[in-house]
Amino acid sequence: MNSIVFVAKNNNNFYKLELAKTIISFVEYDFTYFWEQCMELGRDLRNTGRVIPSQFYVIRNLILKCHPYYEAGANTEFDEIVLDCIIEYICRSENMGLEELWARCISPKNGYEKAIFHRISEYKTNRAINEWANLMRVQEYARRKLAFIFDGEPVKEHVYHARKGYFDLAFSVAAKELGFPSSELPCAKRSSPSLLPDAPFMISRVSKGILKRISEAIDSADEPAYNRITDCMKDQIALNAFSYIKNLSRPEEPELAAAAEVFSSLSQEVYMPESFKAAIDLEIDKMLENGIFLQKCENCGKYFIVESGYKGRFCNRVNASGLTCREQADAQRAEEKKSPILEEMDERCKKIREKLEARVGDYFSEAEFGEWNQYLNNMIQNIQNGYSSAEDLEGFLDYSEKMYGELKQKAKQSLAAVESNPRPAEIPKTEPISPSPEPKKYRFPTLAELEERERNLKS
């Protein structure tokens, strides 16, 4: 599953969260232009004193695509975000608090000051919050939660789940210790489309046919009177409604076929996040549930979805170079392979290889030469892949040249000894013959040791 469907309060439309893509887009969204437009409008309103609702509407829609939850609540939950942004700008630019700004507008001279006074009064009486400040805090929350779960080296699936669980539990512990009512903290509920609170309006095409069939029974019902609904009353209310449809028979085939067509176009399950934070939590939960994980690109620093089988650390986004970060990294590695330094060292490697190969048999076995050659090839490969440095190779080549000099010197000494004493003197039989010392062997790492060293370098 790559997406889920949700509904928002006071909105009869269905909205979609594309898992991972939605939250990546939101944490990277740049609100600078929106902020600048709000500042410009604020300066105009201060000069004219006139509040024109259409101006607020146009600016509010500039960030309509920052997140589907914002789009769903643009005309309800975020209807005053432009004015809130202007209030935030005034407080910052003039270094004043809300109380001082409220007092300054307590006797408004025009519509602009009246709007500010009324809005801050809503803050003070807990009938509203600063929607702009809230949007920025939700974006920060999303960034911090993604960083907590996904930043760093890739890990196993259960570790991502553990990180997410730890972060959520830390939030719950903090809220509990601070005395925030747990029953009021936002969450996301799940439902089938037909059981949503506003389902009769959202699936109106089918609802109209149902209403025709039960209208006679409904019209004769008494008007319910509930002053306050408690949890224990919810079943009672629901089953009172059920009593009017318990004898409902199935509709005829044409009506049922039309209903089936409508239901087939709807999602099997719909989520109801109670706040923007709940929508962020919901998307991350469903990402991990469906095995969708993120990683930060080492080139641009942005998140990308980890593809199955890909072990690299670069994304497929096109950057300023005209290439994707992945293509740019590949090109850079290829360029490093062609660098003059590596070419010069490659020439040196060839010369030393030829010299040592010529010494096979002179205190240097063919197996030892094979180990030395394999070690050299592995080191060159590690440099090309970025696991070793050119200095490592230079040190190894210096050691190899020194070893070649020692082998050459021993071969000369052995030859000189043979030439100076071509007929060895007869050894008296009474003297014991002492064994000749073993020639010094040059041991190189085995292939298993080389592979272990390469794994350690990569890790």
C-alpha distance (Angstrom), angle and dihedral (degrees) to the residues before:
residue distance angle dihedral
M1 . . .
N2 3.81 . .
S3 3.82 99.7 .
I4 3.79 142.5 26.9
V5 3.80 132.5 -155.5
F6 3.80 124.8 -126.7
V7 3.78 139.7 175.5
A8 3.79 128.7 -147.0
K9 3.77 132.5 -144.3
N10 3.81 116.6 -82.9
N11 3.80 91.5 9.1
N12 3.79 125.9 104.3
N13 3.81 96.7 -162.4
F14 3.78 131.2 97.3
Y15 3.82 118.7 -122.8
K16 3.79 131.1 -166.1
L17 3.80 132.0 -135.7
E18 3.80 112.0 -158.4
L19 3.78 100.7 -149.5
A20 3.83 113.6 -112.5
K21 3.82 93.3 -9.4
T22 3.81 92.9 72.1
I23 3.79 96.4 49.4
I24 3.83 93.7 42.5
S25 3.81 89.3 53.0
F26 3.82 91.1 48.1
V27 3.81 97.6 49.7
E28 3.82 89.6 48.9
Y29 3.82 95.7 44.1
D30 3.80 113.5 124.6
F31 3.82 112.3 -142.0
T32 3.83 94.2 -179.3
Y33 3.80 96.3 107.9
F34 3.82 91.4 48.3
W35 3.82 89.9 51.0
E36 3.81 91.8 49.3
Q37 3.80 92.3 49.9
C38 3.81 90.8 50.3
M39 3.84 90.4 50.9
E40 3.81 91.3 49.9
L41 3.80 91.8 48.5
G42 3.81 90.1 48.0
R43 3.81 91.0 54.7
D44 3.82 90.7 49.4
L45 3.80 92.5 48.6
R46 3.80 91.2 50.4
N47 3.80 89.9 53.8
T48 3.81 97.8 44.1
G49 3.81 101.0 28.3
R50 3.81 89.1 -146.3
V51 3.81 123.7 124.1
I52 3.81 113.8 -151.3
P53 3.85 111.1 -172.3
S54 3.83 93.8 -153.7
Q55 3.82 90.4 63.0
F56 3.80 90.2 56.2
Y57 3.80 90.8 46.8
V58 3.82 94.0 53.4
I59 3.81 94.1 49.8
R60 3.80 92.5 43.4
N61 3.80 89.5 58.2
L62 3.83 93.2 52.6
I63 3.82 89.4 85.3
L64 3.79 96.7 36.7
K65 3.81 91.2 122.7
C66 3.80 97.8 49.2
H67 3.81 89.0 99.2
P68 3.83 135.9 -16.0
Y69 3.81 90.2 -120.5
Y70 3.81 90.1 59.0
E71 3.79 90.1 47.2
A72 3.82 90.2 51.7
G73 3.81 92.1 51.0
A74 3.81 100.9 34.5
N75 3.81 92.3 111.7
T76 3.80 96.9 36.4
E77 3.80 120.1 22.0
F78 3.83 93.1 25.5
D79 3.80 99.8 31.6
E80 3.84 93.3 118.9
I81 3.81 98.8 39.6
V82 3.83 93.9 115.3
L83 3.82 93.4 53.8
D84 3.81 89.5 44.5
C85 3.80 89.8 52.8
I86 3.82 90.4 50.8
I87 3.82 90.6 50.4
E88 3.81 89.5 50.0
Y89 3.82 90.3 50.3
I90 3.83 93.0 50.0
C91 3.81 92.2 50.5
R92 3.81 92.4 48.9
S93 3.79 99.1 42.1
E94 3.82 94.3 45.3
N95 3.81 95.1 35.9
M96 3.79 94.8 -126.6
G97 3.77 136.0 132.5
L98 3.81 128.4 -120.0
E99 3.79 91.8 -104.1
E100 3.80 92.0 57.2
L101 3.81 92.7 46.9
W102 3.81 90.4 47.8
A103 3.81 91.0 51.5
R104 3.81 90.7 48.7
C105 3.81 90.8 56.1
I106 3.82 97.0 39.3
S107 3.82 89.3 107.9
P108 3.82 99.4 37.6
K109 3.80 117.7 -153.3
N110 3.81 95.3 -165.3
G111 3.80 144.3 4.4
Y112 3.79 92.4 -83.2
E113 3.82 94.7 58.3
K114 3.79 90.4 41.1
A115 3.82 91.0 55.5
I116 3.81 91.3 50.1
F117 3.81 93.0 47.7
H118 3.80 92.3 48.6
R119 3.81 92.8 47.5
I120 3.81 95.5 49.5
S121 3.81 88.6 46.9
E122 3.81 87.3 58.8
Y123 3.80 89.3 53.0
K124 3.79 91.5 50.1
T125 3.81 93.1 51.5
N126 3.84 94.3 44.9
R127 3.79 92.4 -116.0
A128 3.81 91.6 120.1
I129 3.78 143.4 10.5
N130 3.78 130.7 -145.9
E131 3.80 99.1 -85.0
W132 3.81 94.0 -163.7
A133 3.80 93.3 52.1
N134 3.80 89.4 46.0
L135 3.82 92.0 52.8
M136 3.81 90.6 52.5
R137 3.80 91.6 48.8
V138 3.81 91.8 50.1
Q139 3.81 89.7 51.8
E140 3.81 89.9 51.1
Y141 3.82 89.8 48.1
A142 3.81 91.2 52.8
R143 3.82 92.0 48.4
R144 3.80 94.3 48.8
K145 3.80 93.7 46.4
L146 3.82 93.0 49.4
A147 3.81 90.2 47.7
F148 3.82 91.6 49.8
I149 3.80 92.1 51.6
F150 3.80 105.2 34.0
D151 3.83 112.2 20.8
G152 3.80 118.4 108.7
E153 3.78 131.4 26.0
P154 3.83 117.9 -10.5
V155 3.81 112.9 -93.2
K156 3.78 137.2 -172.3
E157 3.81 120.8 -73.6
H158 3.81 95.9 -106.6
V159 3.83 90.1 55.8
Y160 3.83 91.6 57.2
H161 3.82 89.0 50.7
A162 3.80 90.7 48.8
R163 3.81 92.2 50.4
K164 3.80 91.3 49.9
G165 3.80 91.8 47.8
Y166 3.80 92.1 48.6
F167 3.82 92.4 49.9
D168 3.82 92.8 49.1
L169 3.80 92.3 46.2
A170 3.82 90.8 50.1
F171 3.81 87.9 55.0
S172 3.82 91.3 49.9
V173 3.81 92.6 48.0
A174 3.82 92.1 49.8
A175 3.82 92.4 47.9
K176 3.80 91.3 48.6
E177 3.80 94.6 48.2
L178 3.80 91.9 47.3
G179 3.79 90.4 53.9
F180 3.80 98.0 -114.9
P181 3.83 109.3 157.7
S182 3.82 105.7 -105.3
S183 3.81 91.7 -151.8
E184 3.82 89.5 61.6
L185 3.82 97.8 49.6
P186 3.81 110.6 110.4
C187 3.79 122.1 -103.4
A188 3.80 138.8 160.7
K189 3.80 121.7 -107.2
R190 3.77 125.3 -156.6
S191 3.78 126.9 -139.9
S192 3.77 143.7 154.9
P193 3.83 112.4 -101.5
S194 3.81 92.5 -111.3
L195 3.83 93.3 57.3
L196 3.80 97.7 50.2
P197 3.82 114.1 122.5
D198 3.81 91.0 -115.2
A199 3.81 96.0 36.5
P200 3.85 93.4 121.4
F201 3.81 88.9 62.0
M202 3.81 97.3 36.1
I203 3.83 93.2 50.6
S204 3.77 94.8 32.6
R205 3.81 95.9 148.1
V206 3.81 91.8 66.9
S207 3.81 94.4 32.3
K208 3.81 92.2 62.0
G209 3.81 91.5 58.0
I210 3.80 91.6 48.4
L211 3.79 92.3 49.4
K212 3.80 90.9 55.1
R213 3.80 90.2 55.4
I214 3.83 97.1 48.2
S215 3.82 101.4 29.9
E216 3.81 93.9 100.5
A217 3.82 92.5 56.6
I218 3.80 93.1 42.0
D219 3.80 94.2 49.7
S220 3.80 91.2 58.3
A221 3.81 94.1 50.3
D222 3.80 121.9 110.1
E223 3.80 118.5 -109.4
P224 3.84 107.8 -100.0
A225 3.77 116.6 -123.2
Y226 3.81 115.7 -157.4
N227 3.78 118.9 160.3
R228 3.78 94.7 178.6
I229 3.80 128.4 5.8
T230 3.80 116.2 -147.3
D231 3.81 127.5 -171.4
C232 3.79 92.5 -100.9
M233 3.81 90.1 57.4
K234 3.81 96.7 54.6
D235 3.81 95.3 85.6
Q236 3.78 90.5 45.5
I237 3.80 92.4 54.4
A238 3.81 92.9 44.2
L239 3.79 94.0 49.9
N240 3.80 91.4 46.2
A241 3.81 86.7 59.7
F242 3.81 90.1 45.7
S243 3.82 91.3 56.6
Y244 3.83 89.1 70.2
I245 3.82 94.3 56.8
K246 3.81 102.7 32.5
N247 3.80 91.6 103.6
L248 3.80 94.1 43.1
S249 3.80 111.6 133.9
R250 3.77 125.3 -147.7
P251 3.80 114.8 -85.0
E252 3.77 122.8 -111.9
E253 3.79 118.4 -84.7
P254 3.86 97.6 -98.0
E255 3.82 92.5 52.7
L256 3.81 92.5 43.8
A257 3.81 91.3 48.8
A258 3.82 90.4 52.2
A259 3.82 90.3 49.5
A260 3.82 90.9 48.7
E261 3.79 89.9 54.7
V262 3.80 91.2 53.7
F263 3.81 94.9 45.5
S264 3.81 92.6 48.4
S265 3.80 89.2 60.8
L266 3.81 91.8 55.3
S267 3.79 127.9 81.7
Q268 3.81 117.2 -101.2
E269 3.80 89.8 -123.4
V270 3.78 133.8 20.8
Y271 3.81 128.5 -161.2
M272 3.79 127.4 -141.9
P273 3.83 110.8 -157.4
E274 3.79 110.5 -165.1
S275 3.81 93.5 -150.5
F276 3.80 143.4 4.4
K277 3.83 90.6 -94.1
A278 3.79 89.6 53.2
A279 3.82 89.5 53.5
I280 3.83 90.2 52.8
D281 3.82 91.5 48.9
L282 3.79 91.0 47.1
E283 3.80 93.9 54.1
I284 3.82 93.6 48.5
D285 3.82 90.9 47.6
K286 3.82 91.9 52.1
M287 3.82 91.7 44.8
L288 3.80 92.3 57.8
E289 3.80 91.8 40.3
N290 3.82 89.2 57.1
G291 3.81 96.1 42.8
I292 3.81 95.9 -107.4
F293 3.82 111.4 147.6
L294 3.80 133.8 177.2
Q295 3.78 134.9 -141.1
K296 3.80 132.9 -173.0
C297 3.79 117.0 -115.5
E298 3.81 111.0 -121.0
N299 3.80 90.6 -144.3
C300 3.83 106.5 46.4
G301 3.82 99.1 15.3
K302 3.82 93.7 -128.9
Y303 3.79 127.2 128.6
F304 3.78 122.2 -103.5
I305 3.79 133.1 -179.0
V306 3.80 111.6 -100.9
E307 3.79 108.8 -119.3
S308 3.78 120.5 -142.3
G309 3.79 109.6 -93.5
Y310 3.82 96.2 8.4
K311 3.80 111.5 126.6
G312 3.80 99.3 174.8
R313 3.78 129.9 102.0
F314 3.80 102.9 -131.9
C315 3.80 132.6 92.2
N316 3.79 130.9 -132.7
R317 3.81 96.1 -120.5
V318 3.77 119.1 124.6
N319 3.82 110.9 -117.9
A320 3.81 134.3 -169.2
S321 3.81 91.1 -72.5
G322 3.80 90.8 66.2
L323 3.80 89.8 -115.3
T324 3.77 130.9 94.7
C325 3.80 115.5 -103.2
R326 3.80 88.1 -110.2
E327 3.82 92.5 52.1
Q328 3.80 91.0 45.6
A329 3.82 91.6 52.6
D330 3.81 91.2 49.2
A331 3.81 90.8 49.2
Q332 3.79 91.1 48.9
R333 3.80 91.8 51.4
A334 3.80 90.3 49.0
E335 3.81 90.1 50.1
E336 3.79 91.1 50.6
K337 3.80 89.3 54.0
K338 3.81 88.7 56.1
S339 3.81 95.8 46.0
P340 3.84 117.7 128.6
I341 3.82 91.0 -121.5
L342 3.80 93.6 58.4
E343 3.80 91.5 43.0
E344 3.81 90.3 52.4
M345 3.80 91.4 48.3
D346 3.80 90.5 46.9
E347 3.82 88.9 58.2
R348 3.80 89.8 50.8
C349 3.80 90.8 49.4
K350 3.81 90.8 54.2
K351 3.81 93.0 51.7
I352 3.81 93.9 48.8
R353 3.81 91.0 45.7
E354 3.81 90.6 53.6
K355 3.82 92.2 48.1
L356 3.81 94.2 49.8
E357 3.77 93.1 43.9
A358 3.80 88.2 55.9
R359 3.82 88.9 55.0
V360 3.80 95.5 56.1
G361 3.80 105.2 127.7
D362 3.83 94.7 27.8
Y363 3.82 100.5 97.0
F364 3.85 86.1 -50.6
S365 3.82 119.6 93.4
E366 3.79 126.9 -148.3
A367 3.84 90.0 -115.8
E368 3.82 91.0 54.0
F369 3.79 90.4 50.1
G370 3.82 89.6 51.0
E371 3.82 91.4 52.8
W372 3.80 91.2 47.6
N373 3.82 91.7 49.7
Q374 3.84 92.5 48.3
Y375 3.82 90.8 49.7
L376 3.81 90.3 51.5
N377 3.82 93.1 49.4
N378 3.81 92.2 48.7
M379 3.80 91.5 50.3
I380 3.83 92.0 51.4
Q381 3.82 89.8 49.5
N382 3.82 91.2 50.1
I383 3.81 91.1 51.8
Q384 3.80 90.5 52.0
N385 3.82 90.2 50.4
G386 3.80 93.6 45.9
Y387 3.83 97.2 -111.9
S388 3.85 95.8 111.8
S389 3.80 134.5 31.3
A390 3.80 132.2 -124.3
E391 3.83 87.7 -113.8
D392 3.82 89.5 62.6
L393 3.80 90.4 55.3
E394 3.81 93.1 45.2
G395 3.80 90.2 53.8
F396 3.79 91.5 50.5
L397 3.80 91.9 48.8
D398 3.82 91.0 49.5
Y399 3.80 89.3 52.7
S400 3.82 90.9 47.1
E401 3.80 92.3 52.5
K402 3.79 90.3 49.8
M403 3.79 89.9 49.9
Y404 3.81 90.2 49.3
G405 3.82 89.4 52.8
E406 3.81 91.1 51.9
L407 3.81 91.9 48.7
K408 3.80 90.9 49.0
Q409 3.80 91.8 48.9
K410 3.81 92.9 50.1
A411 3.79 90.5 49.0
K412 3.86 89.8 52.5
Q413 3.81 91.9 48.3
S414 3.78 91.6 49.7
L415 3.81 91.7 49.3
A416 3.82 92.4 48.0
A417 3.81 91.3 51.2
V418 3.77 91.5 52.6
E419 3.84 92.9 47.8
S420 3.85 93.9 49.1
N421 3.81 94.5 49.1
P422 3.81 109.0 27.3
R423 3.89 91.2 161.2
P424 3.77 111.2 46.1
A425 3.84 114.5 -139.7
E426 3.78 117.7 -103.9
I427 3.77 111.1 -99.1
P428 3.81 115.5 -135.5
K429 3.78 111.2 -111.2
T430 3.79 91.2 -131.3
E431 3.83 92.8 64.2
P432 3.84 118.7 81.6
I433 3.77 116.0 -122.6
S434 3.80 111.6 -121.7
P435 3.85 115.8 -147.3
S436 3.77 116.7 -108.2
P437 3.82 114.5 -110.4
E438 3.80 115.9 -99.5
P439 3.80 112.2 -103.5
K440 3.78 113.8 -109.2
K441 3.81 111.9 -93.2
Y442 3.80 123.5 -146.7
R443 3.79 106.4 -140.6
F444 3.83 121.0 -160.1
P445 3.79 126.7 -168.8
T446 3.79 116.1 -82.6
L447 3.81 120.2 -116.2
A448 3.81 90.0 -103.0
E449 3.82 89.9 53.5
L450 3.80 90.8 48.2
E451 3.80 92.0 51.3
E452 3.82 90.5 48.2
R453 3.83 90.3 50.7
E454 3.79 91.1 50.1
R455 3.80 91.7 50.3
N456 3.82 90.2 51.2
L457 3.81 90.8 50.6
K458 3.79 92.1 51.3
S459 3.78 93.1 48.3
